[in-house]
Amino acid sequence: MKLKICGMKYNTQEVAALQPDYLGFIFYEKSPRNFNGEIPQLPEGIKKVGVFVDADIAFAKANIEKYQLDIIQLHGNESPEYIQELKTACQSEFTEDSKSTLEIWKVFGIKDIFDFDRLIPYESLVDAFLFDTKGKAKGGNGYTFDWSVLKKYSTQTPFILSGGIGLEEIDNIKEILGTHLPILALDINSKFEDTPGQKNIESLKQFINGLDFNKVQDASAKAEDSSN
């Protein structure tokens, strides 16, 4: 079980000191968390996730290169053809410096129902899916979707659980992590902010300590063993 803290903009170094697995930077002008600054040197082991929404290939590629991103999170209506084009462009650019392992996560919004057949054309193109709350904004809506919908998830492609996760979800998180679902990481954002992009360090510490990631990993491992 891994942790992604998204919507980074201001106090990146303070958040990085908490040693999350991923930090997310949003490259979307309509977002209040749109990032155009400098990313400080991060502790070893933290991966940089770039969030894009129906971005021009050249724009995405330029930011991948500028910020040396490890993962691309596609949060719009990107088609399988778009993803193939982006992968080809990025692989050709980063082959020489061993960055051809760039990962791609595709986001899908969920509310009360979801047709998981929509994922089939993307299966061979992405490293993981990310399920967020379907709302007016492209992320950061501040409330969770109905996680019971995920009972119908039948593929083994890992996914990131996102959408309005806060301190009040800790018990529900422990419960869902005890299932067979291949959850790669939790993605948190707006519930841990003082203002958009300014993370509240104390609430992040509460979440990390309250969830107890070691015990969560044990529960996930047991669930995986029982499903085999």
N, C-alpha and C positions, 0 to 999 in steps of 0.2 A: 504494500500500500504506500503510495507516494502522495506528496502534497504539492499543488501548484497554487501560487498566489499571483493573481492576475490584476491588471489595471495599474501596473507600476508607473509612477510618474515623478514623485518627489523624494520620499525618504527610502530610496532603494537600498542603501547600505545598511540601514537599521533593520530592514526586513531580511536582507540577505544574511545578517548575523544570526537569524533564527534557523538557518540551514534548511530551507525548503528544497525540494528536489527541482522545482521549476519556478521561474519568474516570468510572468507574461507581460509583454509590452504591446500596446494597441496602436496600430498604424491605420487609423481611420479618422478622418477630419471631423466627422459628425459626432464622435465620442468625446465626452468631457475628459476622458483619460487619454486622449490622443497624445502619443509620445513623439517628440522631435528633439530631445536633448541628447545627453551623452550617458551611456551606461558605464558606471564605475567598474573597476576590477572586481569580479565576483569570486567568492570562495570556490575552491575546486569542488566539482561535483554538481554545482547548480547549472542547469541548462536554461538557455534563453529561448523563450517561445515568442514568436512574432505573430500577432493576431491581425488578419487582413479580412476585409469585407469586399468581395467582388473587385479586387484590385487589378489594375493593369499589370500584366506580366512584368513589364519593365520596372514599374514602381516596386513590386514585390522583390524582384531580383536585386534592385539597387539597395534596398534596406537589408536584405539577407546578407549582402556583401559588406555593407557599412557596419552593421552591428554583429556580424559573425553569428547569426542565429543558428540554433541547433534544431529547432522544430518550427514548422509553419502551421498555424491554426487557421483554417479557412471557415469564416463565420458568415458567409453570404449564401448566394445561390449558385456556387461554383459547380460546373458540370464535370463529369468524368473526363471529358475532352480537355477542359481547362487544366485539371490536375495533371494530366499526362504531359501537357505542354509545359507547365510549370516545373514538373520533375525533370523533364528533359533539359530545360534551360538551366536549372540549378546544378544538375549533375555535370553538365559540360563545363560549367564555370568553376566548380570546386574540385574537380578530379585531381588537379595538380597538388592541392594542399590537403588532400585526404578528407575533404568535407562532403564527399559524395554520399555520406550516410545521413544526410539531412532527412528528418522525419516529417511526415505530413499527417495532421489530424483534421478530420472533417466534422464540422459541427452540424447538428440537427436539433431544431427546437421541438419540445414536447410540452403538451399541456395535460389533457385528460386521455387522449388516445394517440396512437401513432402506428403507421403502417411500416413495419420493419422491412418489408420487401423493397422499400426505397433504398435500402443500404446495399442491395446486391450489386449494382453496377460499380460501386466504389470499393468493394471488398479487396480486390487485387491491387488497388492503387494507393491505399492509405495504410498507415501503421496503427492507427487507432481512430475510433469515433469519439466525439464529445457530445454528450446530451445536456442541453441547456433548457431553461424555461422559455417557452414560446411567448413573446410579449411584444410590446410596441418598440422597444429598443433592441439593438443587436447585442444582447448581453447586458448584465448589470441591472436587470429588472427588479431584483431585490426580493423575489419570492420563489419558492420551490415548485416543481411540477409534481404530479402524482407518481411517485416512484413505483407504485404497484404495476404501472404500465410495463416496466422492465421485466416482469415475469415472462413476457412473451419473447424476450431477446434470446434467440436460439443459436447464434453464431459464437465462435470462440475468439473473434477479433476483440482485443481489449478495448475498453472505453473509459473515458474520464467522466465522472459524475459532477455536474455543475448546476448552477441555477439557484441563487438565493440561499446558499448554505451558510448558516450561522451557528452560534453557540447552542441555540435551542434544538439543533438537529443532531447533537452528539449521540443520543440514545438511538435515534432512527438510523444513523450511520452505522453504528455497531451492529444493529439488526440486519441491515442489508448486506453488510460485509460478511455475515455468517451464511450467506446463500452461495449458490454455485456461480453467480454472475462474475464474469472476468473483468472486475473493476481495477483499472491500472492506477488511478489517482483520483483525489478529490480536488476540485477547482473552486477556490474561494476568492471573493472580491468585495462587492459593495457592502456586505454586512460587517466588514472589518475596516471601515473607513471613518475618518472625521469629516473629510470632504473628498470629492472624487479625486483619486490618485494619491491621497494622503492617508496612509494606513495607520491604524491604531495598534501600536505594538503590544500593549497590554492585553487587548482582546485576542490578538493572534497567539500570544503565549498561553492564554487560557484555553484556546481551542486545541493547540498542540499538546498541552499537558493533559487536558481533560479527555482527549480522545485516546491517548496512550497507544501510539502506533505499533509498538511491539505486540501488544495483546491483539490488536486488530489484525496484524499479519498472521498470528497464530490461528485466529478464527477463520480467516480466509483460506489458509492452508488446509485446515480440517474440512472445510466445506468442499474444497477441490478434491480431496482424497475420497470423501464420501460419494462424490458424483462419478468417480472413476470405477 
